[in-house]
Amino acid sequence: MVHPFIPNTKETREQMLREIGLSDVGELFKDIPQEVRLKKKLNLPLAMSELEVANHVRILLSKNKPFTKMPSFLGGGVWPHYVPAHVRQIVKRSEFLTSYTPYQPETSQGMLQALFEYQSLIAELVGLDVANASMYDWATSLGEAALMCARVTGRSRFIVPKIIAKDRLSVLTNYTAGPSLEIMEVGYNTESGQVDLNQLDQMVDKNTAGVYVENPSYLGFIETQVEEIAEVAHKNGALFVVGVNPISLGLLKAPGDYGADIVIGEGQPLGNPVSFGGPTLGIFACRGEQRLLRQLPGRLIGMTKTVEGGARGFTMVLQTREQHIRREKATSNICSNEALCAVAAAVYLATLGPKGLRQLAEVCASNASYLMKRLGGIDGLKVPIFKSPHFNEFTIQCAVGSVVQLNVELLKRGIQGGKPLSREFPELGESALICTTELHSKKNLDDFAEAVREIMGEKNELSPSSLGL
């Protein structure tokens, strides 16, 4: 097996194989089942000049359709928002783009200050005292929050809502498998989607480390019982963890104001593009209590001053939580982080300010409300599934046909439909999650509604009930 792009000589490869007791490179991969191995050679093109490569890539890129030509209504954890040009330009600067972890504060003041500003903005946004910089994404933030709750309380049970993204739940389950932290799911009211308070009250006991809710929920509706949920958690000595879409906080009360001890979420909509689902940015904040602060995962940037007191400076603080310092005794394995995405979020939030963020949130919520009304009058659709207030996402349920078929027909009309939910929530039937943001014009919303009306009309004409069957 020859890999000309790997700079190892034949002799070097043979020596490495002998060192580990193997005779052939193929033996390294013998544990991979034969049925999933590639059986043919890759059809790779011959070498091309730079000009030929550039032209080839342009041809490939011409197949892409921008949002203006094919509006997308996909959301579910990564949301399309407008990223101001100056945000993109600032994060391209070499002092941010090429900077790695700022271990040497005397040479990293710019990056450290940018991350300090990010922390300050996030803390103010979620209504808590301290935010880190940062986590990988919402899912890893959730995993770390559960572990943190267990460390702080010394308990071994963590409760999450049944309505939660299954990939997020999967990451949480993997994070908590090692320390044997039990994950329990609390049910919901089938009419409103709201957490079943009676069931939650019965589940939370002296062995519960934390209670987690999302507001807005994964399916777009707003959890209106957050204060009651916080009370249930706190009266039993558990910590209350809230997951958020940060854009929603332009309209909704900050979680810290209704009792959250820890707030996590996804920072991607704060000045970061969708980019096929990544990179993302995990938000993590907590109250300033010592028992929480000492167990906060990830890194903190602090502001200080010189010994003489004549100059302000920035530095990393409380590094003993990280694995590069304490190795297996660290409270977190988060070391490399999403620093560049955090810088983008800081620039974005500073640009919008409180008034701009509120205006943005209002547009997102207004677009969702308008589209729900337009879709609500279509035969064969239930919109939304849950009778609760919504932010920028909502669910639809098809009485005829499948959501996959609906999306195929929408694509033919130049529209990317919503996210199918039947695998994650089979009890909801043929359902989908629809997302709207400020990028959707009124024409986009009207075109989507009319396309769905047309498609559903065709399906209703062929439905068994319409044929008298």
N, C-alpha and C positions, 0 to 999 in steps of 0.2 A: 504494500500500500504506500503510494508516494503522494506527498502533499507538498508541491513546490512552493506553496505560500507560507509554509512553516520552515523557518531557517535552521533546520537541524540536518546535519549530514547523515548519510546511511550508517556510518560508523557510530555516530552519537546515538541514533535511535536504537541500534543493536545493543549498545552498552547499557542504555536505560532499561531495555527489556530484560537483559540478563540480570540487572540489579534487582529487579522485582520478581525474578523467577519465571518470566514468560519467554516464549520463543517467537511469538508473532503478535503484531498489533491487534489482530482480530480477536485474540484471547481477552483483550481488555473489555470487549463488548459482548462476551458470550452470555451474559445474564439477560441481554435484550432478546425477547422472544423472536423466533424466526419470522412469525407471521406479520410482525410490524416492521421488519427491516426492509429497506429499499432493495428491490430485486434487480434494478436496472441502473445503468450509468446516468448521471445527470446530463441533461442536454444543455451544456454550457456553450455559449458562443465563443468564437475565436477572439484573440486579443484585438482590441480596437484602439484607435488613436483617441486623444482627448476630445477632438472635434466630433468624431463619430459617436463617442459616448454621450456627449452633450446633446447631439441631435436625437439620439435614441431615447434619452431620458425625456426630452421635450415631447416626443411623440407619445410616450407612455403617459406623461402628465396631462396631455391634451384630452385624455379619456376621462379625467376627473371632472366632476360638475360642482361648481362652487355653490354655497348656500343660496345665492341669489337666483340660480337656475334650478336648483333642486332643494327647496327648503326641507329641513329635517325636524321631525317632532319626537326624536329620540332623547331620552334623559336617563333617569334611573341611577343617578350618582355622578354622572359627568354631564355638564350642561353647556350648551353653546351660548356664549355671550360675546359682545363686542369688546375687543382688546384695543384700547387707545394706542395710537402709533408710538407715542413717547414711552409707553411701558415697554414695548418690544425693543425700542432703541436703547433704553437705559440698561436692560438686562443683557444686551449685547456687548456692553463695554467690557474691556478685558479685565478690569479689576473685579468685576462680578462674574463674568462668563467663565473665566479660567481659574477662578479662585477655588481652592478646596477648603477643607476644614481649617478655620483660623486658629491653629494651635499657638502661633506666635503673635500675641496681641499687638506687640510694638510695630509689627509690619502689616497688620490686617485691620487697621482702625476703620477704614471705609466699610468693609464687609461687616465687621462687628457692629458698627453703628446702624447699618441698614437692618440687620437682624434684630437689634435692640428696638428699633422703631416698629418692626413687624410685630414683635412680642407685645409692645405697648398698645398697638392698634387692635390686635386680637383680644387682649385682656379687656380693653374698653368695650369692644363690640359684644363680647359674651357676658360682660358684667362680673368678671372674676378678677382676682388679684395678680395672678401669675400665668404666663403662657410660655411654652417652650418654642424652640426654633430648630427643628420641627419634627414631624413624623412622616412616614412614607405616603400614607393615604388614610382614608377614613377607616378602612378595615384594620390596619395595623394599630391605629389609634384606639379602636375598640378592644383589640386584644390586649394592648398595654394597659388600658383603663381597668379591665377585668383583673389583670394580675396585680395592679396597684391597689385595687380595692381589697384583694385578698391579703396583701402584705400589711396594709394599714389596719385592717380589722382582725386579722388572724382567723378569718372564716373561709369556708370552702364552697360556697354556692353563689352563683351569679345569675340573675334573672333578666331575660330579654323578652321583647314582645314577639309574638308569633309572626306579625307582619314586619319582616325585616328582610333585606336583600340576602339571598341565600349564599352568594359568594362572600359577603361580609360575615355571615354566620359561620361559613366554612373556615375562614381565617381565624375567627375567634375560637372555634373548636380546636384547631391545630395549636394555637397559642397556649390554650389552657390544658391540653392533654398531658403534658409533662408533669406539671404540679398537681394533676388530678383535681382541677377546679370544675365542679359540676355546673353545667349550663342547663338552665330550665327555661321553658317558654311559657309565657302567660298568654291566655286567649284574648279574644276581642269580641266586641258586640257586632253581630253580623249585619246590623242595620247601619251603624255609624262608623264601624271600624275602630272605635275607641277602646282602649285597654279595659278589660273586665276587672273593675276595681274589687269586686267581691272575691274573685279568684285570686287576685294579687294579694289581697289582705290575708287570705288563708295560706298562701305560699311563703310569704316573707316571715322569717322567724329569726331566732338567735344564731342561726348558722348562715344567714344570708350576708354576703360581703357587699353586694351592690345591686341596685335596680337600675336598669337601663331603658330609656325610651328615646324615640326619635321625633323631632318636632321641627318642621313637618315630617310626617312619616314617609317611609319608602314609597308608599302609594299616593303620596301627594297631599293627603288631608292633614289638617292641623289637630294635634292632640290637645283637647280643651281641658283635660283633667290633670294637668301637670302639677298643680299645687297639691291636689289630693294624693297624687302618686308620691310626691316628695314627702308628704306627711307619713304615708304608710312606711316608706323606707326609713325615715329618721326615727320614728317611734320605736323601731326595732333595732336601732343602732347601725343600720346599713347606710352605705353611701349612695347618693343619687347622681346618676350619670346621664347626661343629655347629649344626643347627637343632632347636629344642625347642618342645614345648608346656610352658609353665612349671609347670602344675599337676602334671605327671608328676615334677617334681623333688622333690616331697614324698616320693617313693619311690625314684627312680633317683639314681644317683651324679651329682654335678655335673659337667658336661662339662670344666670346668677341671681336675678331678681325674684325668681320663684323657687329658689332653694337648691339649685344644682350645686353639687360639690365639685364635680368634674364635667367639663364640656369638651366634646370632641366634634369632629366634622370633616368635611372635604373642602379644602381651600382652592381647588381647581378653578371655580368660577371667578375668583378674584384675580383677574388679569392673566390667566393662563389659558392657552387654547385647548380645544378638545384633543387634537393630535391623535386620533385613533384610540383614545382612551388612556393617554398618559403622556408625560409623567404627571403624577398627581401630587397633592400636598396635604398631609395629615395635620389637622388642627388639634391642639391639646392644651387645655388650660385647667387650673384648679384654684381653690381658695388658698389664701396665704397662710393657713395654719401649718405649723412646723411638721406635724405628723404627715401632712399631705406633701408639703414642699420637699421634704427629704426623700420622698418616694417617687417624685415626679420623673418619668422617663425622659430620655433625650437630653438635649443640652440647653442651658440657660446662658444668656448673654447679660452681663451686668454693667452698669455705669459706675465709674469710680473717679478718683482724682489722684494726681501725683502726690508723693510723700510731702513735698513742699506745699501742696494744695494750690498750685498755680495753674494747673491744666487739667481739663477733663479727659478721661480716657475710657475705653471699653475693653472688656475682657470676658473670657468664659469663666463661669462660676459653677461651683458644686459639681465638678467633673467626676467625682468619685462614683457617681452612679453609672458611668459608662464602662463598657467592657475593655476598652483599651487601657484603662487604669486598674480596674479591679478584677478583670477577667471573669471567671465563673461566678464571682461573688457580686457582680454588678446587678443593679435592679433592672437594667434594660440592655438589649442588644442593639439598640438604635445608636449608630455612630455616624456613618455617612448619612446625610439627610437630604432633604429637598431644599437646600439653601437658595438656589437660584429661583425656584418657584416662590419661595417665601419673600425674596426681594421683589419679585413681580407683584405679589399680593400687597406688599407694603406701599409700593408706588401707586397701585390701583386704588387702594383705600384712601391714601392721602389725596389723590386726584378727585375722587368723588366727594369725600367728606360726608358728614351725617345727612345733609340735605340731599346730596346727589344719590346716596345709597337708598334713601327713602323713595325718591322719585323712581329709581330703577326697580325697586321692589314693587312699587305700585303698578308700574307698567306690566311686569311679569304676572302679577296676580290678576290684573284687569284683563290681560289677554287670555288667561286660562278661564276666567269667568265668562268672557264673551264666547269663546269656543265651546265651552260646555253648553251654553244656551243654544248655540247653533246646532250642535250635534244632538241635543236633547230632543229635538223635534223629528228625528229620523226614525222611521219604523224599523224595528228589529235591533235597536240599540238601547242599552240602559246606560245613562250618563248623568252623573257619575255613579259608580256602584255603591259608594258609601255616602250617606246623608250627613255630611260634615262640611265645615268650611275648608277650602283648599287654598294652597299658595300658587305655585306655577305648574304643578302637575296634577293629573287626575286620571281615573280609570274609566274605560268603556268596556261593555260586555256585549258580545254579538249573540243574538238569538238564532241567527241563521248563518251557516258557513263558518269558516275559521278565520282567526286573526291573520294567520300566515297568508291565506288566500287574499284577504283584504289588503295586506301590505304589498303583495305581488301586483295587484291591480293598481294600487297607488303609485308604485314605481313606474308602471307603464305611463302614468300621467305626470311623471316628473316630481313625485312627492315621496319622501322617506317617511313611512308611518311610525307608529309607536312601538314600544317594546312588548312583545308577547309575554304573557304571564302564566300560561297554562302549566308550564313545567314547575315553576316556583310555587304557584298557588292553584292546584287543580280544582280546589273547591270553588273557585271563582269562574269556572267554565272557560269559554273562549273569551278571554279578556286581554286588554293591553293597557300599558301606561303611556299617556300622552304628555308631552312636555312643551311648554311655551316660554319664551323669553322675550327680551326687547328686540331681538333680531327678527321676530315674526311681525310682518306688517299686517294691516287689516286685510289686504288682498290675499296674503298667504293664508290667513285664517279662513277667509271666505272660500278660497279655492279648495282648501282641505275639506271643509264642511260639504261643499257641493260635490266634490269627488266621492266622498264617503256616501253621500245621499244617492248618487248615481249608481255606485257599486252595490249598495245595500238594496236599492230598488230592483236591480237585476236579480239579486239573490232571492229577494222576497217573491218575485214572480215565479221562481222555480221551486219554492219551498213546498214541502208536503202539504201544509195546511192550505196554501193557495190553490193546490191542485185537488183538494178534497180528499186527501189520503189520510 
